[in-house]
């Protein structure tokens, strides 16, 4: 019977090592013994390099060498050989536990030794004195020890790094806190200095006359300087605007405040004021300049004076900005965006556009550009300005009132439908009632090189009389009087009943127009014998103006008697809409608007209208596309025609929309016919034009 510890190779008895439990055959010539020793040596040589300088390794190595000196691998003294192998195994275990080389991999989720360890494992397993798993457990324990040691080392290093980061963060936070505190202190000092400087500036800008006693302010007037009170090109006064300023100063009303707020330098504003405002009144004017450093007109320095202890601005104070450019108009919107409080105590802000003659600017331009003297027109105007010149501009941006350098025109002027809505404001009580004569289509008032927007699409010239302004629905919820006209137009469009203000404004306009209508030209040649007043059909083919036209017919019978002129109010259909169209105000873009109405209008009759002038009434003017189409039909039959509208659509909040149109503010008595009232326009830019006989006679 074979002994259980018999060598599987030679059959001799085997002994077992203490660490790896390896069977060692007592037969010194057995190949199994040689295989075990080769595997141990191979591992030792491969992994001992990184630990050979360790003291523990040196000690184990010395013990091993001592054993080695006493024992031969082929020694028959098996007990000595076992002690030698035990010493070797201890040294090998130390090497495996401390080597830097990669010794493990995962097999079935367990970490085991790899590389030459696989060969070692296979060899030892064949010669293992116990079950094979015991040897693997030995390897696992070594791996776990290494893993634990590494985890401990990593944890210790992470702890040290955390501590380093924490200390660094503390230092950084301390530095940040110190910097933030220093910054806050600096900002506080700067803010304090700024407030002190602002307070000093506000105090210095307030005239001594304002500081004597507390006053409740009812009206504030903020004048621009350049091209409002003075001509920018030569520093000379603009007479009609300066007259308004002087009249206000002479009134010496204690409830009024007067400012001059300019983009120019303070020295320039101060010097002009000293030379042009009487010494008796100079102490009643607060100067603010320059106020346009941010690219827009900033009235905040004016607003800050409202907080002075001697000045009481309240929510019903009326504040008027008087200026010549859109920048002046836009300065109000910037203020109105602020809440009504101590910063902006009043809700009533109004813009008065100051027109000025362009002759000095044109002369200055021609002096600097003599090569332009032979041209028919000169255009030394700001191309991007919505108030392009005296005779042209963007009708989407109309002021609340105007100051005009026109003959026999001493008061502020307002569009007639606006006038009645502003009647409760003292400064507007005596305003002249005006309308705008807008001439769409090609115009000599505008540089041909400028993109004129919507108006450039119209090929033929036509006139429209504009009686007021119209704002979109979302804005008109505001109680500002400038929106009342729009609300009344909306009510009229909705229920068909024309409000009293609109009706009386139209009555007055037509009475003045027909009373002053010129039937002949400057050569005393009869042009017109009949006037027709009619209206544009609704988009649904109805006629919302029919009740008003019936009313107007009776008014004119009682008010106008002209033997030279037949007046016909078309209470029946005259202009016919041939098919249903979408409401034009829902159609975006001028091309789409023109297409929406194209070919959709005709006359109910085609009489001979050669000596007839036709007034065509509509509620709102947006782009002019409807009138353009209708007048294209009328032009086939009559010589003269004009639109009349209750309101011109406005762009608010203001946008970059630019549609330049030739237009002038005129008294409602000035006829909107083919004869041009040049005394209400400014033809300075017109160097020469042989076709304009009347203008040449005036010159």
Secondary structure, 3 states (H helix, E strand, C coil): CCCCCECCCCCCEEEECCCCCEEEECCCCCHHHHHHHHHHHHHHHHHCCCCCCCHHHHHHHHHHHHHHHHCCCCCCCHHHHHHHHHHHHHHHHHHHHHCCCCCEEEECCEEEECCHHHHHHHHHHHCECCCHHHHHHHHHHHHHHHHHHHHHHHHHHHHHHHHHHHHHHHHHHHHHHHHHHHHHHHHHHHHHHHHHHHHHHHHHHCCHHHHCCCEEEEEEEEECCECCCECCCCCCECHHHHHHHHHHHHHCCCCEEEEEECCCCHHHHHHHHHHHCCCCCHHHEEEECCCCCCCCCCCHHHHHHCCCCCEEEEEEEEEEEEECCHHHHHHHHHHHCCCECCCECCCEEEEEEECCCCHHHHHHHHHHCHHHCCCCECCCCCCCCCCCECCEEECCCCCCEEECCCCCCCCCEEEHHHHHHCCCCHHHCCCEEEEEEEEECCCCCCCCCCCCHHHHHCCCCEEEEECCEECCCCCCCCCCHHHHHHHHHHHHHHHCCCCHHHHHHHHHHHHHHHHHCCCECCCCCECCCEEEEEECCCCCCCCCCHHHHHHHHHHHHHHCCCCCCEEEECCCCCEEECCCCCCHHHCCCHHHHHHHHCCCEEECCCCCEEEEEEEEEEEEECCCHHHHHHHHHHCCCEEEEEEEEEEEECCCCCCCCCCEEEEEEEECCCCCCCCCCHHHCCCCCECCCCCCHHHHHHC
